[in-house]
Each structure stands twice: as structure tokens, then as C-alpha cells.
């Protein structure tokens, strides 16, 4: 569905214009070193680590004479159950594994130990973990605190915020993107942009201003989201932000009063063309202009487009500016006039820069999602928070499910559409507001960002290259179909093939931040700049890098599997669902071998994954009941971005956290625990396929498949 864009043009309102090198295939990664274990110890694999948030808390050794066996013996002597080797010469111990740590490919932990070069001792920010079989009990509760402020900034507590009436009106990007956001990064970004107020929200969003426009202090408990880049600090919450002021100055409210309409000053020869349709996957204009520190205005957008040689400018979503020399993808004037272009510009409330409506209840499946992107809001989901998240990330569709899940997408996938039972299935109250409904079991409360009058804009005939002047008409030139290989690839880079990919087993391990302006060139630039020789684009807006393909990488059965237009350029293809477009740089004439069929084919009907396939010490306990209000197992495992739920991944996560029991539920959820007396359910109630592997069962709505260490007394 289209969104709306306010377009200005150089010229009159008629839209008339003014006046082979062979390449080397990427090598496959090979694991050359095997972890060593002493008596009673077992290897758990390779995991992430960071200096700010250690996987194991005690450093027992650093320097020469370190290897896997020596570290295990040292931790054993100190009374610890877990040992870890890192960066060749480091040994770490603890009785618990930091639950923020995530499993990584074994090839990431391939640095030779300083004592025994044939043993692997982790890597940079990578640690080989070992466990001696001792259960210590529940891990201690990790504390998260309010950062008091750094570099002259002082915390002003938790303040309310709203997408419709922002407390601080200028969103800014932070180093590393929202997935790496910390309080210091947000404060630094605001200070560098010349602001004296900064606010952190939704774990990864940063806002700045010199005065606050709306909002007020609220309970600190409302700001309960941990920062994406530092779990020890809070970064706001749903409709709330942690507010900071430079030098501790008391925040001042912006001058109140009615907003006065502003007449923009356009470059010479430019005129307004009114409200036009646009879509994130079929852009009217292809060239994005970065929002300035003071916010977007019509003046800034048109002047920037003009200075860059473009004859069209369009403003959208209050803060976006786009340029081009022709209207693309059959976008045209909105059928409802200017009704859909009603959003105030972020830099000038008196100007408009380009609104959500309900579509009703839609069907969904955990292993075949209607909307591709998911974000969980535990205890805080409302339609407004979900819509704000989707809008911030450029998605035109927003759906709430199961009371707590937020889903976004560019389109309805996997046959998803209006539910056959109407709105009956969307009966779950929102966990963040019990006066509203947020979907149900396999049901989405669906919204789209379109016109304020509730109509869906039809696409008017578009003008490609205009001719004549005054009220003359232009001729429409159909745009060429998306290309797998653009003509302006960076020097030395070439397309290799469309490969199969899987969230649980990535063939390229270095993921870059998702982007709604992704192009083949921008992904290659990001990978090349980070020192990688391979770049891959997937699912329209994802970018992955590496220096070698995983050893299990296979070419897709058809190149048409990479059929999704890039989110930032609809004339290019950026992979597909479970398919990645791979580019590399090098000098060889060899060609990839085709793979006629996937390595494994999903079973027609999902079954219970045998416990012994997961771990030799594991047993399957059965199908048991669960409820949102009274959880059978209290600890929910939150997977890192890109990891999907299976019994194996769930058990591995629970096991690392020190739990003996793991439970998979509702296709995508994982819970851990020790002591419990669950109520048995009919096995037919655990009938939902796992989100990460459709061959296996992962519980159902309010039902869970439970696995436990064999002989564990409470199961």
C-alpha cells in the first residue's frame, strides 16, 4: 500500500522539466583447531564477549602459558563451573554465563592458544566456553541502572513521550546504529549536533532538542528498556525516555501557542505539485537526503535536491527528503488530494512533510510470517508503540499479535490476508493497554500507513520525462525491471550467485545494520570499508559481510530466489526470503557449482525433535500448559536479532544460562527454568511448527514442548 509524499518540482505544475575482469569466488571457511577438554569438562562452543559486558566475570589469567586445558584446571581449582579462553592468552571463570552473550560460528574462535598452538583460545571479542557439569542454581539477577550522565550531561529522570507529540523533536542517528545504542553514544550525538537536551527511548532511539515540546516527568519504572548496546543501563521505554540535560540545566518548555503555517521559500523556478503516492518498496524518487540536525524543512529538501542537480524533490513522514529527475514506479498524484500529506515537518511544524488506518484482523503463521519483521514488547505493547517502531524503520504495514508482539513489513507475505473468521480471532488485550486489542493466536491486528480519510489511494498515471510547458502532458516511460547486477559496481567487485541462507546458520557472519535505503552499492561499500572481501544482500534491507563463505554454503536452486527489490533502489535486487545475493572481489575464473536441491527438505508435518538429537544428556518431558499471567517457567530467553526458535537453540540458550529445563512455545518463544510442577496437556495441543525449523514442533498457544536434563529430579 502506498504512503504519501509532498512533491515539488523544478518547472511548472504540468511536471515539465526545466531547460570485464574475471573474479575469484569466495573461499569457504575451514575450522582448523579443535577445542580441548580435560576430565569432566565439555565444550559449549564459541560465544560473543565485550569489555563492557563480560560473558564470564573473573579473569584468572592473561599472557603466556594459556590453553583450553590449563584454563579448565585453573577454574576448577578456583571452584568455578564455567571456563573460557579468549584472545589467545586470556582465561576467564564464572559460575554463570552472561545471558547477553550469544553463540557465534566456531570459526570466530580460532585464535591459537599462547601455550599450545594446536588448541583454539577464542578471538577478539570471542570466547570458547567450557562447563564441568555442575549446576549452581539460578543465576543472580542482573541489575540495570539509570546512567547518571557523562561528559557534562546530567540525568533528568524518566519523561513521557508520544509519537504524535514528541518531547524532543529531533531524532538523530548514533554510531553503530540503533542496535548498538548506549547512553554515552546518544549524548555525544546530541552534543555534536549542537543540542542541550538528549533523550534515549525504545532501547535504540535517540532524540535531541534545546527545549522540550511535550511530555513531563514520570515514574522511573516506566523507563524499563535496556539499551541495545549496554544492558547495564536503561534507554527509555514504551512512550517514555531517559532525559538528560547538558551541564545539569533545568529543561525548559518550548514556547506554546498555535502553529503558524509557513510558506516555504523554494529555489528559483520550483513550484509545489501537491500530494503524491509513494511506497517503501517502489519509491517515487530514488535518492535519499539525510535529515539535518535541526530537522527537515521544505526549504532544506528542495535546496539540497536542486544543488545536487535534481529537478524533483519530495518530503515524507515528517523527516524524509527524496530527489530524482523523474517520477518512478508508476507513482502519481494522490486521489484524495492533500488529505494524506498532513504530517508536520520535523524542522518546521508550520510546514507539512508528507498517516495509520486499521485493516482488521489478518491471519499469520509462526513459521511463515505475514509480516517479515518482529519486535517483542513484553508487558508494554500498544498499537501506538508498534506503529511508531514500524514507521521509524520505514515499514508501511504494522501488526500486533498475541498481546505482546509487534510485526512490520513492506508487503503481506506467505499468503497472509484477512482472517477467514473475521475479527473474532483478534481478541487478546494489549499488554501495555488493556483497553485495546493486539491480535490473538495466529492473528494480527493489521494497520497500514495511508490517507487520513480512510481511503486507499489509487495510482494515477505517472509522468516519466516531461515535454512542453504550461499544462502540457508528459509521456510515460516504463521503468526497467530490477537488475541482479547494477552497471556501476565498485571497481573489482562482481556478482557470484544467489545463495541459500538461514537465520540460524548464516553463510556470511558479519551482519551490518538493516537499512530502508539499502542498495547493492551501499552494502558493498559498508563491507569493503570494514575490510571484508564478500558482501551479501538479503530480504531487501539486510547486509552481511565476511572474508569467506561458511563451509555449508550452497547455491540456490534458482537465481529467481533472489527476487526482492532493494529497499533503497527498486531497480536493483537485494536477495530474497532465505536467499542472499553474494558479491566478492578477487581474481579467478572458477564458477560456483549449482545445487539442484536443498540439503534438507522440511517434513510435511512437523514432529517432536528427538531429545538425543539435541544433546546426549537430554530427555523429552512432554507437552505442558502455560499462561501469560502465570508462567510455568519464569525466564524467557530473548534471541539475538536473526536467530529463530527451535528446540536446539532454546536448549542451548537455557543451558548456557545455567538452567536444566527448556520449553518451546507458540512457535517462536523459549522459556527456561528449574523447579516447577507443570500441568500436562494433550500432545495434540503442541502443534505449531518451529519458527526456525518447520520440521519440528514448538508448542502452541498456551502450550509448550518441554525438554530436561535426563534424571533431573523436578521433571
Secondary structure, 3 states (H helix, E strand, C coil): CCEEEEEEEECCCCCCCCCCCCCCCCCECCCCCCCCCCCCCEEEEEEECCCCCCCCCEEEEECCCCCHHHHHHHHHHCCCCEEEEECCCEEEEECCCCCCCCEECHHHHECECCCCCCCECEECCEEEEEECCCCCCCCCCCCCECCCCCCCEEEEEEEECCCCCCCCCEEECCCCCHHHCCHHHHHHHHHHCCCCEEEEECCCEEEEECCECCCCECCHHHCCCEECCEEEEECCECCEEEEEEECCCCCCECCCCCCCCCCCCCCCCEEEEEEEEEECCECCCCEEECCCCCCCCHHHHHHHHHHCCCCEEEEECCCEEEEECCCCCCCCECCCCCCCCCCEECCEEEEECCCEEEEEEEECCCCCCCCCEEEECCCCCCHHHHHHHHHHCCCCEEEEECCCEEEEECCCCCCCCECCCCCCCCCCEECCEEEEECCECCEEEEEEECCCCCCCCCCCCCCCECCCCCCCCCECCCCCCCECCCCCCCCCEEEEEEEECECCECCCCEECCCCCCCCHHHHHHHHHHCCCCEEEEECCCEEEEECCECCCCCECCCHHHCCCEECCEEEEECCECCEEEEEEECCCCCCCCCCCCCCCCCCCCCECCCHHHHCCCEEEEEEEECCCCCCCCCEECCCCCCCCCCHHHHHHHHHHCCCCEEEEECCCEEEEECCCCCCECCHHHCCCECCCCCCEECCECCEEEEEEECCCCCC
